[in-house]
Amino acid sequence: MSSVWVAASRVAAWAPDIARELIANAPDREPHDDARAGEILGRAFAATGAWDLARDSFLLAAEAWEADDPARALAVSGVARALPVKPFIDDAAAIAAELDIVQRLLTPAAPTPVVRRTLVELQRSLAPRRVVGTLEVAFGLSPTETALLVAAAAPLLDPGFPALSIEQWEDLVASSTLAPFATIDRLVRMGAIAQTSPLTVAPGIASWLLGRRAMEHPGGVRLYRTPPALATGDVAAARRLIVDGASVVTSDPETLAAGLIAFNRSLIALRPPARARRQAIVAASVEARLHGGIPLIDLETWESPDVAIAAELAPCVIALPQDPVLANELRGIVAP
C-alpha cells in the first residue's frame, strides 16, 4: 500500500482537510486505491459531520471491494448503513465502548468486531472529543495505533482483562480493523507504550485515562509553554511535525509555536534538572503531548550521553543556539 494512503488514513480523524488533500494529490492509482480512497474519505467526511458524503463514500468503497474482497465490502457497507453516529456523552462512555471491542476480541468464537470498531473510531473523532479521542490527536495516532494503545491499557482500566504480549495484541487488532495496520513502533518511540511483556502503557497515559488532568513534572523535569511570536508562524514546519511525524530543528521556537496554532497545538519546553535520565525526559515528553504540546528540547539535552533520546521522541523540536552561524552548522548535523 502506498505511503500516501497510510498517511491519509492516519490523519483522517483529526486532520480531515489534510487527508482529503493527500488523496487529491495522490500519484497514479493502483488496484484497490479507489476503494481505499472511499474509506478514507468516509472517515474524513464523518469527522466533520458531513454524513451524506460519508455514507456515499463508504458505499462507493464497498462497491469497489465487491469483486476482490466481498467480506470487506460487506463490512464497509455495514458501516455506511449505520451512519450517522453520535459523539460519546462522556469519558466513561468512550472508554466503555473501547473496552467492549477489546472484550469481543478476547471472546472465543465471537464475530470479529470490524464494523463496531470502525463506528467507534468515527464516534471518537466527533466533537467534543473524549479521553481516547484526545490521546489520538495528542500523539498523532492512526486508528490501529489508538487500538493498540487502548488494548495495552485495558488491564489497568479493568482488572478483568488479561495482560498480553505485543504479538498477541497486534494479531487481535489486525484482525478487526479496516484501517491500514500499524505496529507499536511509533508508540514505543514516543514513550506511550513500554515495550515489555506483557505490554503496558506509560504511567502518565494510564493516569490520564483514569481522569487525571493536572500537568505533572516527571522526574523533576519542568514543563513550560513557549509563547508564540506575534509575526506569521512557520506553518510548513508545524505541518512536518503534526502530519509527517518528523522532528524539526529550529533556532526560532517562537515562530514555530505560532505556526502550530493552525493545528491547535503549542510548544512545551522541557527543562530537566542536572543529569536528568532518559526515562524522565521521555515521561516529560509524554506529559507535554497530553497537554496539547509538542516537546521542545534544547540541543545540550538532546545530545547528552546520559539521555540519548535522539531517535526516541519524534516528533519533537530541537532548539538550536541563537548564534545563526553556529545554528546553521549544527542544523546539518542534527536535522532528522
C-alpha contacts under 8 A as a table, 3 or more apart, distances in Angstrom:
res1	aa1	res2	aa2	distance
1	M	5	W	6.94
1	M	6	V	7.36
2	S	5	W	5.57
2	S	6	V	6.73
3	S	6	V	4.99
3	S	7	A	6.05
4	V	7	A	5.18
4	V	8	A	6.08
4	V	22	L	6.58
4	V	23	I	7.34
4	V	26	A	6.50
5	W	8	A	5.06
5	W	9	S	5.98
5	W	22	L	7.94
5	W	23	I	7.29
5	W	36	R	7.38
5	W	37	A	7.63
6	V	9	S	5.21
6	V	10	R	6.20
6	V	180	P	6.25
7	A	10	R	5.10
7	A	11	V	6.46
7	A	19	A	7.68
7	A	22	L	7.95
7	A	243	V	7.89
7	A	244	D	7.78
8	A	11	V	5.46
8	A	12	A	5.87
8	A	18	I	7.44
8	A	19	A	4.44
8	A	20	R	7.44
8	A	22	L	6.04
8	A	23	I	6.87
8	A	40	I	7.00
9	S	12	A	5.33
9	S	13	A	7.98
9	S	19	A	7.02
9	S	40	I	5.69
9	S	142	S	6.92
9	S	143	P	7.96
9	S	179	A	6.79
9	S	180	P	7.25
10	R	13	A	7.43
10	R	140	G	7.73
10	R	141	L	6.39
10	R	142	S	4.02
10	R	143	P	6.63
11	V	14	W	5.54
11	V	15	A	5.12
11	V	16	P	6.58
11	V	18	I	7.30
11	V	19	A	5.99
11	V	140	G	7.34
11	V	141	L	7.67
11	V	142	S	6.77
11	V	243	V	7.04
12	A	15	A	5.43
12	A	16	P	4.46
12	A	17	D	7.78
12	A	18	I	7.49
12	A	19	A	5.09
12	A	20	R	7.86
12	A	40	I	6.55
12	A	41	L	7.64
12	A	43	R	6.08
12	A	44	A	4.86
12	A	47	A	7.68
13	A	16	P	6.02
13	A	43	R	6.35
13	A	44	A	5.99
13	A	47	A	5.72
13	A	122	L	7.35
13	A	125	S	5.30
14	W	47	A	7.42
14	W	125	S	6.61
14	W	137	V	6.13
15	A	18	I	5.51
15	A	19	A	6.40
15	A	44	A	7.85
16	P	19	A	4.95
16	P	20	R	6.26
16	P	43	R	7.93
16	P	44	A	4.56
16	P	45	F	7.24
16	P	47	A	6.88
16	P	48	T	7.59
17	D	20	R	5.21
17	D	21	E	6.24
17	D	44	A	7.46
18	I	21	E	4.88
18	I	22	L	6.11
19	A	22	L	5.16
19	A	23	I	6.34
19	A	40	I	7.63
19	A	41	L	7.67
19	A	44	A	6.94
20	R	23	I	5.17
20	R	24	A	6.13
20	R	41	L	6.66
20	R	44	A	7.26
21	E	24	A	5.08
21	E	25	N	6.22
22	L	25	N	5.27
22	L	26	A	5.97
23	I	26	A	5.07
23	I	37	A	6.71
26	A	29	R	7.56
29	R	33	D	5.83
29	R	34	D	7.58
30	E	33	D	5.51
31	P	34	D	7.68
32	H	35	A	5.15
32	H	36	R	6.27
32	H	64	A	7.20
32	H	65	W	7.20
33	D	36	R	4.96
33	D	37	A	5.93
34	D	37	A	5.01
34	D	38	G	6.19
34	D	61	A	6.93
34	D	64	A	6.87
35	A	38	G	5.15
35	A	39	E	6.43
35	A	60	L	7.14
35	A	61	A	4.17
35	A	62	A	7.01
35	A	63	E	7.87
35	A	64	A	5.15
35	A	65	W	6.11
36	R	39	E	5.18
36	R	40	I	6.24
36	R	61	A	6.76
37	A	40	I	5.21
37	A	41	L	5.95
37	A	61	A	7.43
38	G	41	L	5.15
38	G	42	G	5.96
38	G	57	S	4.74
38	G	58	F	5.66
38	G	59	L	7.92
38	G	60	L	6.18
38	G	61	A	4.67
39	E	42	G	5.02
39	E	43	R	6.44
39	E	57	S	6.50
39	E	58	F	5.40
39	E	61	A	5.83
39	E	76	V	7.74
40	I	43	R	5.12
40	I	44	A	6.22
41	L	44	A	4.88
41	L	45	F	5.95
41	L	54	A	6.86
41	L	57	S	6.21
41	L	58	F	7.90
42	G	45	F	5.30
42	G	46	A	6.06
42	G	53	L	7.09
42	G	54	A	4.09
42	G	55	R	6.60
42	G	56	D	7.63
42	G	57	S	4.97
42	G	58	F	5.39
43	R	46	A	5.08
43	R	47	A	6.19
43	R	54	A	6.74
43	R	122	L	6.63
44	A	47	A	5.20
44	A	48	T	6.81
44	A	54	A	7.56
45	F	48	T	5.36
45	F	49	G	6.29
45	F	50	A	5.03
45	F	51	W	6.70
45	F	53	L	6.24
45	F	54	A	4.95
46	A	49	G	4.91
46	A	50	A	5.62
46	A	51	W	5.74
46	A	54	A	5.42
46	A	122	L	6.59
46	A	126	L	7.96
47	A	50	A	7.67
47	A	122	L	6.71
47	A	125	S	5.41
47	A	126	L	5.64
48	T	126	L	7.42
49	G	126	L	7.72
50	A	53	L	5.62
50	A	54	A	6.13
51	W	54	A	4.85
51	W	55	R	5.97
51	W	83	L	6.89
51	W	84	P	5.95
52	D	55	R	5.20
52	D	56	D	6.18
53	L	56	D	5.11
53	L	57	S	6.05
54	A	57	S	5.15
54	A	58	F	6.28
54	A	80	A	7.59
55	R	58	F	5.28
55	R	59	L	6.18
55	R	80	A	4.82
55	R	81	R	7.41
55	R	83	L	6.65
56	D	59	L	5.09
56	D	60	L	6.14
56	D	80	A	7.55
57	S	60	L	5.17
57	S	61	A	6.21
58	F	61	A	4.98
58	F	62	A	6.16
58	F	76	V	6.09
58	F	77	S	6.46
58	F	79	V	7.28
58	F	80	A	5.52
59	L	62	A	4.99
59	L	63	E	6.24
59	L	76	V	7.12
59	L	77	S	5.60
59	L	80	A	6.16
60	L	63	E	5.11
60	L	64	A	6.23
61	A	64	A	5.02
61	A	65	W	6.26
61	A	73	A	7.38
61	A	76	V	7.13
62	A	65	W	5.16
62	A	66	E	6.17
62	A	72	R	7.35
62	A	73	A	4.19
62	A	74	L	6.82
62	A	75	A	7.92
62	A	76	V	5.38
62	A	77	S	5.51
63	E	66	E	5.22
63	E	73	A	6.66
64	A	67	A	7.21
64	A	73	A	7.70
65	W	68	D	5.79
65	W	69	D	5.30
65	W	70	P	6.35
65	W	72	R	6.71
65	W	73	A	5.09
66	E	69	D	5.61
66	E	70	P	4.62
66	E	72	R	7.78
66	E	73	A	5.26
66	E	74	L	7.97
67	A	70	P	6.39
69	D	72	R	5.48
69	D	73	A	6.27
70	P	73	A	4.82
70	P	74	L	6.10
71	A	74	L	5.16
71	A	75	A	6.41
72	R	75	A	5.05
72	R	76	V	6.13
72	R	178	L	7.95
73	A	76	V	5.18
73	A	77	S	6.11
74	L	77	S	5.23
74	L	78	G	6.11
75	A	78	G	4.95
75	A	79	V	6.43
75	A	114	V	6.85
75	A	115	V	5.79
76	V	79	V	5.12
76	V	80	A	6.45
76	V	115	V	7.30
77	S	80	A	4.95
77	S	81	R	6.22
78	G	81	R	5.18
78	G	82	A	6.37
78	G	115	V	6.52
79	V	82	A	5.25
79	V	83	L	6.74
79	V	115	V	5.77
79	V	118	T	7.14
79	V	119	L	6.69
80	A	83	L	5.58
82	A	85	V	7.22
82	A	119	L	7.92
85	V	119	L	7.28
85	V	122	L	7.50
85	V	123	Q	6.30
86	K	123	Q	6.14
86	K	126	L	7.63
87	P	123	Q	4.98
87	P	124	R	6.53
87	P	125	S	7.88
87	P	126	L	5.38
87	P	127	A	6.61
87	P	128	P	7.09
87	P	129	R	7.68
88	F	91	D	7.38
88	F	93	A	5.99
88	F	94	A	5.62
88	F	123	Q	6.54
88	F	124	R	6.98
88	F	129	R	7.89
88	F	130	R	7.00
89	I	93	A	6.38
89	I	94	A	7.70
90	D	93	A	5.46
90	D	94	A	6.45
90	D	130	R	6.36
91	D	94	A	5.03
91	D	95	I	6.18
91	D	130	R	5.20
91	D	131	V	5.52
91	D	132	V	7.91
92	A	95	I	5.27
92	A	96	A	6.04
93	A	96	A	5.04
93	A	97	A	6.20
94	A	97	A	5.31
94	A	98	E	6.45
94	A	124	R	7.29
94	A	130	R	6.47
94	A	131	V	7.19
94	A	132	V	6.97
95	I	98	E	5.11
95	I	99	L	6.12
95	I	131	V	7.69
95	I	132	V	7.06
96	A	99	L	5.14
96	A	100	D	6.04
97	A	100	D	5.08
97	A	101	I	6.67
97	A	120	V	6.91
98	E	101	I	5.39
98	E	102	V	6.65
98	E	120	V	7.27
98	E	150	V	7.12
99	L	102	V	4.91
99	L	103	Q	6.10
99	L	150	V	7.74
99	L	151	A	7.93
99	L	154	A	6.75
100	D	103	Q	5.03
100	D	104	R	6.24
101	I	104	R	5.07
101	I	105	L	6.29
101	I	113	P	6.65
101	I	116	R	7.40
101	I	117	R	6.56
102	V	105	L	5.11
102	V	106	L	6.39
102	V	151	A	6.53
102	V	154	A	7.76
103	Q	106	L	5.14
103	Q	107	T	6.20
103	Q	161	F	7.79
104	R	107	T	5.16
104	R	110	A	6.41
104	R	111	P	7.65
104	R	112	T	7.26
104	R	113	P	6.78
105	L	108	P	7.91
105	L	110	A	7.39
105	L	112	T	6.59
105	L	113	P	7.25
105	L	172	L	6.41
105	L	173	V	7.96
105	L	176	S	7.91
107	T	110	A	5.59
112	T	175	S	7.15
112	T	176	S	5.79
113	P	116	R	5.14
113	P	117	R	5.90
113	P	176	S	5.79
114	V	117	R	5.28
114	V	118	T	6.33
114	V	175	S	7.96
114	V	176	S	4.65
114	V	177	T	5.46
114	V	178	L	6.85
115	V	118	T	5.20
115	V	119	L	6.26
116	R	119	L	5.22
116	R	120	V	6.28
117	R	120	V	5.13
117	R	121	E	6.17
117	R	176	S	7.17
117	R	177	T	6.82
118	T	121	E	4.97
118	T	122	L	6.29
118	T	177	T	7.10
118	T	178	L	7.17
119	L	122	L	5.05
119	L	123	Q	6.19
120	V	123	Q	4.91
120	V	124	R	6.21
121	E	124	R	5.39
121	E	125	S	6.55
121	E	143	P	6.88
122	L	125	S	5.28
122	L	126	L	6.93
123	Q	126	L	5.53
124	R	127	A	7.91
124	R	129	R	6.07
124	R	130	R	6.74
124	R	132	V	7.12
124	R	133	G	5.03
125	S	129	R	6.48
125	S	133	G	6.23
126	L	129	R	5.89
129	R	132	V	7.87
129	R	133	G	5.30
129	R	134	T	6.00
130	R	133	G	5.32
130	R	134	T	6.09
131	V	134	T	5.20
131	V	135	L	6.46
131	V	208	W	7.84
131	V	209	L	6.52
132	V	135	L	5.12
132	V	136	E	6.30
132	V	146	T	7.88
132	V	150	V	7.94
132	V	209	L	7.54
133	G	136	E	5.00
133	G	137	V	6.40
134	T	137	V	5.18
134	T	138	A	5.93
134	T	290	L	8.00
135	L	138	A	4.96
135	L	139	F	6.08
135	L	141	L	7.96
135	L	146	T	7.95
135	L	290	L	6.86
136	E	139	F	5.70
136	E	140	G	5.78
136	E	141	L	4.96
136	E	142	S	7.34
136	E	143	P	7.98
136	E	146	T	6.05
137	V	140	G	4.93
137	V	141	L	6.56
138	A	141	L	7.90
138	A	289	R	5.34
138	A	290	L	5.94
138	A	291	H	7.64
138	A	292	G	5.77
138	A	293	G	7.57
139	F	289	R	6.39
139	F	290	L	7.91
140	G	242	I	6.73
140	G	243	V	7.61
140	G	245	G	7.63
141	L	144	T	7.93
141	L	145	E	5.68
141	L	146	T	5.97
142	S	145	E	5.16
142	S	146	T	6.22
142	S	182	A	7.64
143	P	146	T	5.18
143	P	147	A	6.26
143	P	179	A	6.53
144	T	147	A	4.85
144	T	148	L	6.21
144	T	173	V	7.06
144	T	174	A	7.77
144	T	177	T	7.09
144	T	179	A	6.73
144	T	180	P	7.35
144	T	181	F	5.90
144	T	182	A	5.91
145	E	148	L	5.09
145	E	149	L	6.20
145	E	182	A	6.09
145	E	183	T	7.02
145	E	184	I	6.60
145	E	187	L	7.27
146	T	149	L	5.02
146	T	150	V	6.25
147	A	150	V	5.21
147	A	151	A	6.12
147	A	173	V	6.82
148	L	151	A	4.99
148	L	152	A	6.15
148	L	169	W	6.87
148	L	170	E	7.08
148	L	173	V	6.91
148	L	184	I	7.10
149	L	152	A	5.24
149	L	153	A	6.32
149	L	187	L	7.75
149	L	192	A	7.75
149	L	193	I	7.15
149	L	201	V	7.01
150	V	153	A	5.03
150	V	154	A	5.97
151	A	154	A	5.12
151	A	169	W	6.93
152	A	155	P	7.19
152	A	163	A	7.42
152	A	164	L	7.87
152	A	169	W	7.85
152	A	193	I	7.68
152	A	199	L	5.58
152	A	200	T	5.22
152	A	201	V	5.91
153	A	156	L	5.42
153	A	157	L	6.38
153	A	200	T	6.43
153	A	201	V	5.77
153	A	206	A	6.72
154	A	157	L	5.10
154	A	158	D	5.98
154	A	159	P	7.81
154	A	161	F	6.21
154	A	163	A	7.99
155	P	158	D	5.13
155	P	159	P	4.92
155	P	160	G	6.70
155	P	161	F	4.83
155	P	162	P	6.01
155	P	163	A	5.95
156	L	159	P	6.13
156	L	206	A	7.19
157	L	209	L	7.84
157	L	210	L	7.32
158	D	161	F	6.03
159	P	162	P	7.49
163	A	198	P	5.45
163	A	199	L	6.74
164	L	168	Q	6.09
164	L	169	W	6.48
164	L	197	S	7.12
164	L	198	P	4.92
164	L	199	L	6.18
165	S	168	Q	5.27
165	S	169	W	6.39
165	S	196	T	7.67
165	S	197	S	5.01
165	S	198	P	4.46
165	S	199	L	5.39
166	I	169	W	5.38
166	I	170	E	6.07
166	I	184	I	7.97
166	I	195	Q	7.65
166	I	196	T	7.82
166	I	197	S	6.87
166	I	198	P	7.02
166	I	199	L	5.77
167	E	170	E	5.13
167	E	171	D	6.15
168	Q	171	D	5.28
168	Q	172	L	6.32
169	W	172	L	5.11
169	W	173	V	6.07
170	E	173	V	5.27
170	E	174	A	5.92
170	E	183	T	6.96
171	D	174	A	5.22
171	D	175	S	6.40
172	L	175	S	5.42
172	L	176	S	6.84
173	V	176	S	5.34
173	V	177	T	6.57
174	A	177	T	5.96
174	A	181	F	6.14
177	T	180	P	7.74
177	T	181	F	7.62
183	T	186	R	7.57
184	I	187	L	5.20
184	I	188	V	6.16
184	I	193	I	7.78
185	D	188	V	5.22
185	D	189	R	6.17
186	R	189	R	4.93
186	R	190	M	6.18
187	L	190	M	5.33
187	L	191	G	6.26
187	L	192	A	5.11
187	L	193	I	5.55
188	V	191	G	5.07
188	V	192	A	5.90
188	V	193	I	4.97
188	V	194	A	6.04
188	V	195	Q	6.38
188	V	312	E	7.93
189	R	192	A	7.68
189	R	311	A	7.39
189	R	312	E	4.47
189	R	313	L	5.91
189	R	314	A	7.04
190	M	193	I	7.88
190	M	282	V	7.27
190	M	285	S	7.71
190	M	286	V	7.03
190	M	312	E	6.04
190	M	313	L	4.94
190	M	314	A	6.44
190	M	315	P	7.86
191	G	194	A	6.75
191	G	202	A	6.63
191	G	282	V	5.80
191	G	283	A	6.77
191	G	285	S	7.85
191	G	286	V	6.38
191	G	312	E	7.64
191	G	313	L	7.41
192	A	201	V	5.88
192	A	202	A	5.19
192	A	205	I	6.98
192	A	286	V	6.64
193	I	199	L	7.37
193	I	200	T	5.89
193	I	201	V	4.29
193	I	202	A	5.45
194	A	199	L	6.59
194	A	200	T	5.55
194	A	201	V	5.89
194	A	202	A	6.42
195	Q	199	L	6.28
195	Q	200	T	7.43
196	T	199	L	5.16
196	T	200	T	6.78
197	S	200	T	7.86
201	V	205	I	6.54
201	V	206	A	6.41
202	A	205	I	5.37
202	A	206	A	6.32
202	A	283	A	7.62
203	P	206	A	5.00
203	P	207	S	6.21
204	G	207	S	5.34
204	G	208	W	6.15
204	G	283	A	7.21
204	G	286	V	7.01
204	G	287	E	6.52
205	I	208	W	4.86
205	I	209	L	6.17
205	I	286	V	7.77
205	I	290	L	7.81
206	A	209	L	5.25
206	A	210	L	6.35
207	S	210	L	4.89
207	S	211	G	6.39
207	S	212	R	5.49
208	W	211	G	5.26
208	W	212	R	4.76
208	W	213	R	6.35
208	W	290	L	7.97
209	L	212	R	7.26
215	M	287	E	7.13
215	M	291	H	7.36
216	E	287	E	6.96
217	H	220	G	5.66
217	H	221	V	5.31
217	H	222	R	5.34
217	H	223	L	6.53
217	H	284	A	6.45
217	H	287	E	7.74
218	P	221	V	5.66
218	P	222	R	7.82
218	P	280	A	5.81
218	P	281	I	7.90
218	P	283	A	6.08
218	P	284	A	5.59
219	G	276	A	7.65
219	G	280	A	4.95
219	G	281	I	7.91
219	G	284	A	7.97
220	G	272	P	6.60
220	G	273	P	6.38
220	G	280	A	7.70
221	V	270	L	6.36
221	V	271	R	5.48
221	V	272	P	4.15
221	V	273	P	6.17
221	V	276	A	7.77
221	V	280	A	6.81
221	V	281	I	6.96
221	V	284	A	6.45
222	R	270	L	5.85
222	R	271	R	4.95
222	R	272	P	6.20
222	R	284	A	7.97
223	L	268	I	6.19
223	L	269	A	5.61
223	L	270	L	4.95
223	L	271	R	6.27
223	L	284	A	7.48
223	L	288	A	7.23
224	Y	268	I	5.31
224	Y	269	A	5.11
224	Y	270	L	6.78
224	Y	271	R	7.84
225	R	266	S	6.98
225	R	267	L	5.79
225	R	268	I	4.31
225	R	269	A	6.09
225	R	293	G	7.89
226	T	253	P	7.44
226	T	254	E	6.62
226	T	257	A	6.79
226	T	266	S	7.28
226	T	267	L	5.36
226	T	268	I	5.79
226	T	269	A	6.43
227	P	254	E	6.13
227	P	257	A	6.87
227	P	267	L	7.95
228	P	233	G	7.96
228	P	253	P	7.91
228	P	254	E	4.59
228	P	255	T	6.13
228	P	256	L	7.39
228	P	257	A	4.71
228	P	258	A	4.46
229	A	232	T	7.52
229	A	233	G	7.08
229	A	254	E	4.74
229	A	255	T	5.06
229	A	257	A	7.08
229	A	258	A	5.64
230	L	258	A	7.42
231	A	255	T	7.14
231	A	258	A	7.71
232	T	255	T	7.11
232	T	258	A	6.85
232	T	259	G	7.29
233	G	255	T	4.76
233	G	256	L	5.75
233	G	257	A	6.96
233	G	258	A	4.29
233	G	259	G	3.85
233	G	260	L	7.52
234	D	237	A	5.63
234	D	238	A	6.37
234	D	255	T	5.77
234	D	256	L	4.99
234	D	257	A	7.85
234	D	258	A	6.81
234	D	259	G	4.47
234	D	260	L	7.72
235	V	238	A	4.84
235	V	239	R	6.04
235	V	256	L	7.24
235	V	258	A	7.86
235	V	259	G	4.19
235	V	260	L	6.56
235	V	262	A	7.21
236	A	239	R	5.13
236	A	240	R	6.46
236	A	259	G	7.64
237	A	240	R	5.07
237	A	241	L	6.48
237	A	248	V	6.87
237	A	256	L	6.89
237	A	259	G	7.54
238	A	241	L	5.15
238	A	242	I	6.23
238	A	256	L	6.46
238	A	259	G	5.63
238	A	260	L	5.21
238	A	263	F	7.81
239	R	242	I	5.11
239	R	243	V	5.35
239	R	244	D	6.85
239	R	260	L	7.89
240	R	243	V	5.70
240	R	244	D	4.80
240	R	245	G	6.26
240	R	246	A	5.62
240	R	247	S	7.49
240	R	248	V	7.53
241	L	244	D	5.91
241	L	245	G	4.94
241	L	246	A	5.05
241	L	247	S	5.94
241	L	248	V	6.79
241	L	315	P	5.70
241	L	316	C	7.22
242	I	245	G	5.55
242	I	246	A	7.75
242	I	263	F	7.62
242	I	315	P	7.70
245	G	314	A	6.71
245	G	315	P	5.16
246	A	314	A	6.09
246	A	315	P	4.95
246	A	316	C	7.49
246	A	336	P	7.42
247	S	314	A	5.31
247	S	315	P	4.37
247	S	316	C	4.79
247	S	317	V	5.73
247	S	318	I	7.69
247	S	335	A	7.82
247	S	336	P	6.29
248	V	315	P	7.55
248	V	316	C	6.51
248	V	317	V	4.91
248	V	318	I	6.39
248	V	335	A	6.92
248	V	336	P	7.28
249	V	317	V	5.75
249	V	318	I	4.83
249	V	319	A	6.19
249	V	320	L	6.98
249	V	331	R	6.56
249	V	334	V	7.55
249	V	335	A	5.85
250	T	253	P	6.24
250	T	256	L	7.93
250	T	317	V	7.15
250	T	318	I	6.34
250	T	319	A	5.30
250	T	320	L	5.81
250	T	331	R	7.94
251	S	319	A	5.58
251	S	320	L	4.64
251	S	321	P	6.13
251	S	322	Q	5.87
251	S	324	P	7.76
251	S	327	A	6.66
252	D	255	T	5.75
252	D	256	L	6.70
252	D	319	A	7.57
252	D	322	Q	7.92
253	P	256	L	5.05
253	P	257	A	6.00
253	P	267	L	7.83
253	P	319	A	6.79
254	E	257	A	4.95
254	E	258	A	6.32
255	T	258	A	5.06
255	T	259	G	6.42
256	L	259	G	4.98
256	L	260	L	6.34
257	A	260	L	5.13
257	A	261	I	6.84
257	A	266	S	5.71
257	A	267	L	5.50
258	A	261	I	5.51
258	A	262	A	7.94
258	A	266	S	7.97
259	G	262	A	6.04
259	G	263	F	7.89
260	L	263	F	5.31
260	L	264	N	6.44
260	L	265	R	5.16
260	L	266	S	5.82
260	L	267	L	7.68
261	I	264	N	4.85
261	I	265	R	5.51
261	I	266	S	6.55
262	A	265	R	7.54
264	N	292	G	7.61
265	R	292	G	5.39
265	R	293	G	5.54
265	R	294	I	7.20
266	S	292	G	6.37
266	S	293	G	4.66
266	S	294	I	6.29
267	L	293	G	5.14
267	L	294	I	4.97
267	L	295	P	6.19
267	L	296	L	6.21
268	I	288	A	5.99
268	I	293	G	5.34
268	I	294	I	5.86
268	I	295	P	5.18
268	I	296	L	5.70
269	A	295	P	5.87
269	A	296	L	4.40
269	A	297	I	6.19
270	L	281	I	7.66
270	L	284	A	7.01
270	L	285	S	7.50
270	L	295	P	6.63
270	L	296	L	6.03
270	L	297	I	5.79
270	L	298	D	7.98
271	R	297	I	7.79
272	P	275	R	7.92
272	P	276	A	5.85
272	P	281	I	7.23
273	P	276	A	5.54
275	R	306	D	6.85
276	A	280	A	6.62
276	A	281	I	7.25
276	A	306	D	7.37
276	A	307	V	7.14
277	R	280	A	5.53
277	R	281	I	6.65
277	R	306	D	6.00
277	R	307	V	5.39
278	R	281	I	5.14
278	R	282	V	6.15
278	R	306	D	6.75
278	R	307	V	4.17
278	R	308	A	6.71
278	R	309	I	6.63
279	Q	282	V	5.19
279	Q	283	A	6.09
279	Q	307	V	7.97
280	A	283	A	5.10
280	A	284	A	6.07
281	I	284	A	5.05
281	I	285	S	6.18
281	I	307	V	7.53
282	V	285	S	5.06
282	V	286	V	6.35
282	V	309	I	7.93
282	V	312	E	8.00
282	V	313	L	6.99
283	A	286	V	5.11
283	A	287	E	6.31
284	A	287	E	4.91
284	A	288	A	6.18
285	S	288	A	4.98
285	S	289	R	6.38
285	S	294	I	7.71
285	S	295	P	5.43
285	S	313	L	7.33
286	V	289	R	5.23
286	V	290	L	6.28
287	E	290	L	5.06
287	E	291	H	6.56
288	A	291	H	5.37
288	A	292	G	6.70
288	A	293	G	5.02
288	A	294	I	6.31
288	A	295	P	5.91
289	R	292	G	5.16
289	R	293	G	4.72
289	R	294	I	5.81
289	R	295	P	7.13
290	L	293	G	7.15
294	I	315	P	7.47
294	I	316	C	5.98
294	I	317	V	7.22
295	P	316	C	5.22
295	P	317	V	6.21
296	L	316	C	6.18
296	L	317	V	4.71
296	L	318	I	5.93
296	L	319	A	6.72
297	I	301	T	6.58
297	I	302	W	6.35
297	I	316	C	7.51
297	I	317	V	6.13
297	I	318	I	5.00
297	I	319	A	6.00
298	D	301	T	5.55
298	D	302	W	6.23
298	D	318	I	5.65
298	D	319	A	4.76
298	D	320	L	6.70
299	L	302	W	4.93
299	L	303	E	6.12
299	L	318	I	5.95
299	L	319	A	5.78
299	L	320	L	5.81
299	L	321	P	7.73
300	E	303	E	5.32
300	E	304	S	6.06
301	T	304	S	5.07
301	T	307	V	7.10
302	W	307	V	7.24
302	W	308	A	6.99
302	W	309	I	6.38
302	W	310	A	6.15
302	W	318	I	7.17
303	E	307	V	7.58
303	E	308	A	6.64
303	E	309	I	7.89
303	E	310	A	7.33
304	S	307	V	5.32
304	S	308	A	6.04
305	P	308	A	5.21
309	I	312	E	5.15
309	I	313	L	6.48
310	A	313	L	6.79
311	A	314	A	6.66
313	L	316	C	5.92
320	L	327	A	5.65
320	L	330	L	7.55
320	L	331	R	7.79
321	P	324	P	7.55
321	P	326	L	7.01
321	P	327	A	5.78
322	Q	327	A	6.87
323	D	326	L	5.46
323	D	327	A	5.97
324	P	327	A	4.89
324	P	328	N	6.11
325	V	328	N	5.33
325	V	329	E	6.44
326	L	329	E	5.12
326	L	330	L	6.15
327	A	330	L	5.16
327	A	331	R	5.88
328	N	331	R	5.02
328	N	332	G	6.67
329	E	332	G	5.75
329	E	333	I	6.98
330	L	333	I	5.05
330	L	334	V	6.15
331	R	334	V	5.47
331	R	335	A	5.39
332	G	335	A	5.86
